[in-house]
Amino acid sequence: MPKTPSHPSPPPLEANDVAIVGGGTVLWFVAFVVLLPFWGTLSDHGHGNWPWICLAGGGLGLIGLWYCRARRDAIARSRAAEAGTTGATGTPGTAERSPRTAPEGNGGDPATRSD
């Protein structure tokens, strides 16, 4: 039986991980603030740990934000280093630029800008 031809894998999708993790972190902290006034009632019904679970989720979200930002910056540095080895003109080192510096007229996030 002939094997079906395999297609190359598509490139991975890029998402704004910082915004996604930041939104989740904010929701955990909002849930903590909303549940805190009802802590006594929640404790009476055996759910007194819910506000603290929300606080822990917010704290872990802050760690996730730190990680996502560090990852985004590392990817930007890697792309800048690749672009720096051979720039648009083909001359080594022509595309050297700090990953945090946006070019004039093309502001925005260094991880998503197009040079």
C-alpha positions in Angstrom: 0.0 0.0 0.0 1.6 3.3 -1.0 2.3 5.8 1.7 0.6 9.2 1.4 3.0 12.1 0.8 3.7 14.0 3.9 3.5 17.8 3.9 6.0 20.0 5.8 4.9 21.2 9.2 3.6 24.8 9.2 5.7 27.3 11.2 4.6 27.8 14.8 2.1 30.6 15.4 3.3 33.6 17.3 1.1 35.1 19.9 1.5 38.0 22.3 2.2 35.9 25.3 2.9 38.9 27.6 -0.7 40.2 27.0 -2.2 36.8 27.4 -0.4 36.1 30.7 -1.0 39.7 31.9 -4.7 39.4 31.3 -4.9 36.2 33.3 -2.9 37.7 36.1 -5.2 40.7 36.3 -8.2 38.4 36.4 -6.7 36.4 39.3 -6.0 39.6 41.3 -9.6 40.9 40.5 -11.0 37.6 41.7 -9.0 38.0 44.9 -10.3 41.5 45.6 -13.9 40.4 44.8 -13.7 37.4 47.1 -11.9 39.1 50.0 -15.0 40.8 51.5 -16.8 37.5 51.5 -14.0 35.6 53.2 -16.0 35.0 56.4 -19.0 33.6 54.6 -16.8 31.5 52.4 -15.0 30.1 55.5 -18.4 29.3 57.1 -19.2 27.2 54.1 -15.8 25.5 53.8 -14.4 27.6 51.0 -12.2 30.0 53.0 -9.2 29.2 50.9 -10.7 30.5 47.6 -9.3 34.1 48.0 -5.9 32.8 48.8 -6.0 30.5 45.8 -6.7 33.6 43.7 -3.8 35.5 45.3 -1.5 32.5 44.6 -2.7 32.6 41.0 -1.9 36.3 40.7 1.6 35.7 42.2 2.3 32.9 39.8 1.0 35.1 37.0 3.6 37.7 37.9 6.3 35.0 37.6 4.8 34.1 34.2 5.0 37.7 33.1 8.6 37.9 34.0 9.3 34.6 32.1 7.3 35.7 29.0 9.0 39.1 28.9 12.5 37.5 29.2 11.6 35.0 26.5 10.3 37.7 24.2 13.4 39.7 24.7 15.7 36.7 24.1 13.8 35.9 20.8 14.3 39.5 19.7 18.0 39.4 20.5 18.4 36.2 18.6 16.6 37.6 15.6 18.7 40.8 15.8 21.9 38.7 16.0 20.8 36.7 12.9 20.0 39.9 11.0 23.3 41.4 12.2 25.4 38.7 10.7 24.2 39.5 7.2 22.1 42.6 6.9 19.7 43.6 4.0 22.7 44.7 1.9 24.5 41.4 2.5 27.3 43.1 4.4 28.1 41.5 7.8 27.1 43.7 10.7 24.9 46.2 8.8 21.7 45.4 10.7 23.1 45.7 14.2 20.6 47.5 16.4 19.6 47.2 20.0 16.5 45.0 20.2 14.8 47.5 22.5 15.3 50.4 20.1 12.5 50.8 17.6 13.4 52.3 14.2 12.0 55.7 13.4 8.5 55.5 11.9 8.1 51.8 12.8 7.5 52.0 16.6 6.1 49.2 18.6 7.2 46.0 20.2 10.7 44.9 19.1 9.6 41.2 19.0 6.9 42.0 16.4 8.5 44.8 14.3 9.7 44.2 10.8 13.0 45.6 9.9 
